[in-house]
Amino acid sequence: MPDPAAAQWLWIGVLILAVWALLNARVVLRIMARPVPAEPSEAQGCSVQDPGSCRHLFHSPTARLIGGIPNALLGQVFYGLVVGTALASLGGGQVPRLWVGLLALAGTAAVVVSAYLLWNLVVVRRVRCRYCFLGQGLNLALLTLLVALYLRPNGWI
């Protein structure tokens, strides 16, 4: 018999990671709202001291991979669904295993896109973007916990 406390701890981890990812995506969207830097020196890379120096990355075609919709906005939708599901589960509701599986499938898509974007940043552009790296790491961590929840032996988490 699976331990219900273990599922609670997994959902708490999912909630923390999803809120963190939601906030990160919100910061990216706020940076995207600013104009692109005009000076070539500012457009070379992202500075740890200046959070807005990644603007040129967020205005590139890779920042809008699906139909011109910003990746960060798609992330906010995904993270919002994960936060809502985690809150429902922690509040005593039963989350169908199918729904957890769908979230894990969406998380898999997020990790695949993250891997492509990581390759694009590191290999092609040769820049570092702390917001990008954070989002990619959070996607992988979220997927790990969602898969762990999906693979639990009982059908309802």
C-alpha positions, 0 to 999 in steps of 0.5 A: 500500500502506497504511503499517502504522506509520500504523495503529499510531499511530492505534491508540495515539491511540485507546488514549490517548483511550479510557483518558482517557474511561474514567477520566472516566466513572469519575469521573462515576460516583463523583460520581453515587454521592454524594447530591444537594446540598440547597442551591439555591446549590450546585445552580445550576452546576458549580464548577471548584474543587469537582468534586462540584458537578456532582452535580445534573446527574448525577442529572437525567433526561438523565444516564440517557437509555437505560432508566435506565442512567447514560450514564457506565456505557454510556460505560464499556462502550463505552470498555472495548471500544475499549481492548480492541480497541486493545490487541489490535491493538497486541499484534499481533492482527488486528482485523476491519474490521467490528468497527472499523466497529461501534465507529465506529457506536457512536462515532457514537451517542455523538457524537449523544447528546453533541451533545444533552447539550451542547445541554441543558447550554449552551442549556437549563440554562446550566451548565458541566460540565468532565466533560461537556465532556471526555467529549463532546470525547473522544467526537468525537476517538475517532469521528474516529480510529475512522472513519480506521481504518475507511476505511483501504484494507486490509480488516484493520487 
